[in-house]
Amino acid sequence: MVVAFDTTGLQQVDGTTWVHPGSGDRIILNVQDSRLGEEAWLENVPAMRRNLATAYAQMGCLIEAEPVVLGGVRGVCQVVKAPIPNAPSGQVFMANIFLAKADRYVMFGCSAAESGTTGVREALLMAQLGVGAEGWFLPHPYAPEVRGALPFHRGDDPAWDARFPDHPLSRVRNWVRWVLGAATVDPAFAALPDFVPGGGAPRGPSGH
């Protein structure tokens, strides 16, 4: 595999998907033999974040987009929330790490959905903070003018994850921390020239 990671305790569904039998969280590893279709990337993080926030607003809400290094390869971790498909309520949270090279890219991600009683994290935090809707919902930090299918709010702050370790948002963030420290990348992929938006001259893995 382009990205190698410990699959102990996971059930493999197919060649690209694993499921945690207890939580139902899904791990997906896809390699696309095509260029990443982004107009801004690591060379302009504010523009990248603004573009991603606008794009994800159609399906839900981008919570954060952070530069990361996985197995020595620079990439971007995108944490997103969206309504659970075909469900009357609840949200699914996704943390997807993109490693982009000049002519291909890897998407390595974890998704976790709410189950049972939904919205508990939000309700408890609203009560603790003593705010109503007007103080709970916030302009998007990357694109304040964007109004998404789901709102950006105070409960998305990672500062609350330790208090709600079983919440799906906390779980996908914990997964990111784990893979960044434990996963490895195929040296042949790592050595490929980096992705540069707009067809610019690709850089080697050293950045030159």
N, C-alpha and C positions, 0 to 999 in steps of 0.2 A: 504493500500500500504506500501511496505517496506520504500519508501521515500514519505513523504507527502509534497505537495507544493500547493500554491495558483494557481488555474486554471481559475480564473476570466478573462473573455475576450478571452479565448481559446476555440477552437472547438475540441471536442474529436472525433477522427477518429475511434479508436478501444481501446482495453483494455490497450494498451501500448503507444499510440501516440496521441499527441495534436498538433493543428496547430493554429498559430496566423493569423486571417483572413486578417489583413492588410498587413503584410509583407510576409506571406507564410512560416515563420520560423517554424520549426518542433521541438517539444519536444518529446523525446523518453525515456521510462523507462522500462528496461528489467532486469529480474532476471534470472540468469542461475544457474541451480542446478548441477554445475560441477566446478572443480577447474580452476582457471585462468591459462592459458598456458604460463606464463612468466618465464624465467630463472633467472631474477633479478627483484627485486621490491624495496620496501622502505628501505630495509636493505642495498642496494647498488644503490643509485640514479644515479651516473654516468654511471654504467653499464646498468641500466634500460633505461636511456635516449639513450644511444648508440644503444641498441637493438631495441628500438622503432623507432628511426630514420632510421635504416636499413630496418625494416619491412615496414614502411609506404612509403619508397622511391618507392616501386613498384607501388603504386596507386597515389601518389602525393608527399606530403612533410609534415613531422612533424614540426610544428612551435615551439611548446613548450610542455614540460611535467613537471608539477609542483606538488609537494606534497601539499595536501590540507586537511582540516578537514571539513566534512559535517555532521551536526547533532551529533557531538562528535565522529565520526568515521573517522579514517585516510584513505586517498585514494590518487589517482593520477588523475589530470586533464590533458587530452591530447588534444591539439588544433592542428587541421590538416586541410590542404587544398588539394583539388583534383579537376580535371576537372569535369564539370557538365556532367553526363552521357547522351550520345546521343544528345549532343548539339555542335554546331560548335565552340563555344567560351564560355568563362566564367568559373568561379570557384565556388565551394561550400566549405564553411568553417564549420568545426564541432568542438565543444567543448564537449568532453565526459569525465565524471567523473566516475572513476572505484573505487568501494568499494569492496575489496576482502577479503573474509573469507576462512577458511580452505577447505570447500567443496562446496562453492557457491560464486557468486559475483553479484554485481549490476552494470549495465551500465546506467547512467543517463546523457542524452546529449541533446544538441541543435544544429541544423544545419540551416544554412542560405546561400542562393545562390545569386550570382550576377544576376541582371536583368537590362534590358535596355542597355545603353552604359557601357561596361565593361572596366576595367583597368584604370579608372579615377584617383583613389588614386595613383596608381603607376606612371602614366604619370605626374601628378602634382608634386609629390615628386621628381621624377628624374629631372624635370626642376628646382625645388627649390634648390636641392642639387648640380645641375650643373654636373651631372655624366652621363656617357653613360653606356652601358651594362657592361663594364669592371669594373666599380666602383659601380654598382648597385647590382649585384649578389655576394653573399658571400659564403664561405665555411660553411657547416652546423656546428653550434657551438657544437653539441653533437657528431658528427662523420664527421670530415672534409673530409674524403676520399669518402664519400657517394655522389652519383649523382642521384637525384631522378627524377621521372617523371615530377615534377615541381620543380623549383629552390627555394632555400632559398634566400631572398633578404632584402634590407634595409626597404622596405615598410611593412614588417611583424612586425616591432618593435611596441610594445604597446604604445610607446611615441606619436605615430601619431593618436591614436584612437580618442582622444578628437577633433581633427581637422576634422575627418571624422566619425561622430557619426552614420551615417546611413549606413556606409559600413558594409557588412556582417561579416567581421572579428571583427569589433568593437562591433557589436550586440551580437555575441556569447560570447565575453569576458565580456560584460556587464551582460549577462545572468548568467555567472559563478559567478560574484560578488554578484548578487542578490540571487541566490540559496544558496550560502555558508552562507549568513546571515539570510535567511528566511526559508529554508527547514528543515524538521525534519526527523529522522530515527527511525524506529520501534525498541524499546529497545531490543526485542528478537533477532533481527538481530545484533544489536550493541554488544550484549553480546557474540556472537559466537567467537570461537578462530580465530585469524588472519591468513591470508594466509602467508605461508612461502614457497618460491620456493624450488624445489628439494625434497619435501616430508619431510622437517625438522620438528622438534617438533613445533606445533602451539603455539602461545602465546595467552594469554587471553587478553581481551580488555584493561587491565591496562599495557600491555607490558611485563608481567611476565609469 
